[in-house]
């Protein structure tokens, strides 16, 4: 998401994905909006890169942010944990 969206706005997808999604709540400029269902615990992708893990199911059109996924970016603690696990 680049432009802000208001609840009920239709967002038109550009780039690899095509189609549209209706915003389920307001989404601020530069924030993310979910474009396909993400189940609890699944990876959250942005431009094909894993940026976090869903802390609850996220429906298309929902604002995707810290309230529904844990960020994996700049998380040195996660890197250390992964290295020490068998």
C-alpha positions in Angstrom: 0.0 0.0 0.0 1.4 3.4 -0.9 -1.6 5.7 -0.8 -3.9 5.9 2.3 -7.2 4.0 2.2 -10.4 4.6 4.1 -12.6 1.7 5.2 -14.7 0.6 2.2 -12.4 2.0 -0.4 -11.6 -0.3 -3.3 -7.8 -0.7 -3.7 -6.6 -1.7 -7.2 -3.6 -4.0 -7.2 -0.6 -3.2 -9.4 2.6 -5.2 -10.0 2.8 -9.0 -9.8 -0.7 -9.2 -8.3 -3.8 -8.0 -10.2 -7.3 -7.4 -9.1 -8.7 -5.4 -6.3 -9.4 -5.6 -2.6 -11.8 -3.6 -0.4 -10.2 -2.0 2.7 -11.8 -3.4 5.9 -10.5 -0.4 8.0 -8.5 2.8 7.4 -5.0 2.2 6.3 -2.4 5.0 6.7 -0.1 6.2 3.9 2.8 3.7 3.4 1.2 1.0 5.5 0.3 -2.5 4.3 -3.0 -4.0 3.4 -3.6 -7.8 3.2 -4.4 -8.9 -0.4 -4.9 -12.7 0.3 -5.8 -14.7 3.4 -2.9 -15.2 5.8 -3.5 -18.0 8.4 -2.3 -17.7 12.0 1.4 -18.5 12.2 2.0 -18.1 8.4 4.7 -15.9 7.0 3.8 -12.4 6.0 5.3 -11.3 2.7 6.0 -7.9 1.2 7.4 -7.8 -2.3 8.0 -11.6 -2.1 10.2 -11.2 1.1 9.2 -12.6 4.5 8.8 -9.6 6.8 7.1 -11.4 9.7 4.7 -14.0 11.0 0.9 -13.7 11.6 -0.1 -13.6 15.2 -3.7 -14.2 14.1 -5.5 -14.9 10.8 -5.5 -11.8 8.6 -8.2 -11.4 6.0 -7.9 -9.7 2.7 -8.5 -5.9 3.1 -7.2 -5.8 6.6 -4.5 -3.4 7.7 -1.4 -5.6 8.2 0.8 -4.1 11.0 2.2 -4.8 14.4 -1.3 -5.6 15.8 -1.6 -8.7 13.7 1.9 -9.9 12.9 5.3 -10.0 14.5 8.0 -8.3 12.4 11.1 -10.4 11.4 13.0 -7.4 10.1 16.0 -6.2 12.1 15.3 -8.9 14.8 18.7 -10.0 15.9 17.1 -12.0 18.7 15.3 -14.2 16.1 18.5 -14.8 14.2 20.3 -15.9 17.3 17.5 -18.2 18.3 17.4 -19.8 14.9 21.2 -20.4 15.0 21.0 -22.2 18.4 18.1 -24.4 17.6 18.8 -27.9 16.2 
